[in-house]
Structures are given as structure tokens and as C-alpha cells.
Amino acid sequence: RILIVDDDPDITLALSTVLEDNGYTVYVFNDPTDALSNFKQYGIYDLLIIDVVMPNMDGFEFYEKIKKIDNKVKACFITAYDVHSEALREIYPDFEIDCFMKKPIENEDLLRKVMNATLQDSPN
């Protein structure tokens, strides 16, 4: 189960279509507040794909709130802006740099990143 949170409906549609066509179950939210409420109600996802820049709550703030609910949740951030991986690594030292994606992302790159992220630290 993958949760996608991005304020652009075109982005969430594109990402969810690619992932669903490749066998993933995807839940989409365009408002991080709604996504946070849903997470509290329905529990655990295998991966979160979170837009960095959103109104009401940015992706990092959303992720921090989710981590208080499930500190083992995996997340990848997606942004239209140039990602400064070293700065993000300082904020989230446990993240693999591959968990930051720049829009637009090619379908093959999206699938590779999602597969790599969901395979990391998988339970035995």
C-alpha cells in the first residue's frame, strides 16, 4: 500500500496510474491534512510519496507528524525544485538519497525508486 500526498491532482493521477498499472495499491490525497486524518484512521502503508511544497502543511511537516504515529514508516519526497541532497541528508540522516525524486520523473525511475524504497529493511 502506497500513500501519495501532492497538492497537484495531475501529479497524483500520473503517479498512481503508473504504480497501479504495476501492481501497487495506491491511496491518493491532494491535501496533507486529509492524508494525516486518513493515516490515523487506517494505519500502515508500505511507502509514502510526499510532495515537499504544499499549502497548509509542507511535506517535511507532514512526515514529522506521521513519524509520531508510525516511526518505522518509509517515505520518499518528490519536488519540482532542485533537491539539495546534502541539506536534506542533514535533516534526515537515515534517508537514502534515492528517496528524493525530482518532478517530472520518468515512469521507470519512479518504479525503480519505489521498489528500492519498499525493499529496504523489509521484515524477514
C-alpha positions as CSV (number, residue, x, y, z in Angstrom):
1,R,0.0,0.0,0.0
2,I,1.4,3.3,-1.1
3,L,0.1,6.7,0.1
4,I,0.7,9.7,-2.3
5,V,0.3,13.2,-1.0
6,D,0.7,16.0,-3.5
7,D,-1.5,19.1,-3.9
8,D,-1.5,18.8,-7.7
9,P,-4.2,16.3,-8.9
10,D,-2.5,15.8,-12.2
11,I,0.7,14.6,-10.4
12,T,-1.2,12.3,-8.1
13,L,-3.2,10.9,-11.1
14,A,0.0,10.3,-13.1
15,L,1.9,8.7,-10.2
16,S,-1.0,6.5,-9.1
17,T,-1.7,5.3,-12.6
18,V,1.9,4.2,-13.2
19,L,2.0,2.4,-9.8
20,E,-1.4,0.8,-10.0
21,D,-0.6,-0.4,-13.6
22,N,2.4,-2.2,-12.0
23,G,0.5,-3.9,-9.2
24,Y,0.7,-1.5,-6.3
25,T,-2.3,-0.5,-4.3
26,V,-2.3,3.3,-4.1
27,Y,-4.1,5.9,-2.0
28,V,-4.1,9.5,-3.1
29,F,-4.6,12.7,-1.2
30,N,-4.2,16.3,-2.5
31,D,-4.4,17.8,1.0
32,P,-1.9,16.8,3.6
33,T,-4.4,17.4,6.4
34,D,-6.8,14.9,4.9
35,A,-4.0,12.4,4.4
36,L,-3.0,12.8,8.0
37,S,-6.5,12.1,9.2
38,N,-6.7,9.0,6.9
39,F,-3.4,7.8,8.2
40,K,-4.6,7.9,11.8
41,Q,-7.7,6.0,10.9
42,Y,-6.4,3.3,8.5
43,G,-2.9,2.7,9.7
44,I,0.2,1.5,8.0
45,Y,1.4,2.0,4.4
46,D,4.4,0.3,2.9
47,L,5.6,3.7,1.5
48,L,4.7,7.4,1.5
49,I,5.4,9.6,-1.5
50,I,5.2,13.1,-0.3
51,D,5.4,16.4,-2.2
52,V,7.8,18.8,-0.5
53,V,5.9,22.1,-1.2
54,M,2.2,22.1,-0.4
55,P,-0.3,24.6,1.1
56,N,-1.3,24.3,4.7
57,M,1.5,21.9,5.6
58,D,4.7,21.2,3.8
59,G,5.9,17.6,3.1
60,F,8.5,17.6,5.9
61,E,6.0,18.8,8.5
62,F,3.6,16.1,7.3
63,Y,6.3,13.5,7.5
64,E,7.2,14.6,11.1
65,K,3.6,14.2,12.1
66,I,3.3,10.8,10.5
67,K,6.5,9.6,12.2
68,K,4.8,10.3,15.6
69,I,2.2,7.8,14.6
70,D,4.4,5.2,12.9
71,N,8.2,5.7,13.5
72,K,9.0,2.9,11.0
73,V,7.2,4.3,8.0
74,K,9.2,4.7,4.8
75,A,8.9,7.8,2.7
76,C,10.1,9.3,-0.5
77,F,9.9,13.0,-1.1
78,I,9.1,14.4,-4.5
79,T,9.6,18.0,-5.6
80,A,9.6,20.2,-8.7
81,Y,12.5,22.2,-7.2
82,D,16.2,21.2,-7.4
83,V,16.8,18.9,-4.5
84,H,19.9,19.7,-2.4
85,S,20.6,16.2,-1.2
86,E,23.2,17.2,1.3
87,A,20.9,19.7,3.0
88,L,18.2,17.0,3.1
89,R,20.6,14.4,4.4
90,E,21.4,16.7,7.3
91,I,17.7,17.0,8.2
92,Y,17.0,13.2,7.6
93,P,20.3,11.4,8.1
94,D,18.6,7.9,8.0
95,F,17.3,8.5,4.5
96,E,18.8,7.1,1.4
97,I,19.3,9.9,-1.2
98,D,17.4,7.8,-3.7
99,C,14.3,8.7,-1.7
100,F,14.2,12.2,-3.1
101,M,12.7,12.5,-6.6
102,K,12.5,15.5,-8.9
103,K,9.4,16.2,-11.0
104,P,8.9,15.3,-13.7
105,I,10.0,11.7,-13.0
106,E,10.2,9.1,-15.7
107,N,7.9,6.1,-15.1
108,E,10.9,3.7,-15.0
109,D,12.7,5.9,-12.4
110,L,9.5,6.1,-10.3
111,L,9.1,2.3,-10.3
112,R,12.8,1.7,-9.5
113,K,12.8,4.2,-6.6
114,V,9.5,2.8,-5.2
115,M,10.8,-0.8,-5.5
116,N,14.1,0.1,-3.8
117,A,12.4,2.0,-1.0
118,T,9.9,-0.7,-0.3
119,L,12.6,-3.4,-0.3
120,Q,14.8,-1.6,2.2
121,D,14.6,-3.0,5.7
122,S,11.8,-5.4,4.8
123,P,10.8,-7.8,7.6
124,N,12.1,-11.3,7.2
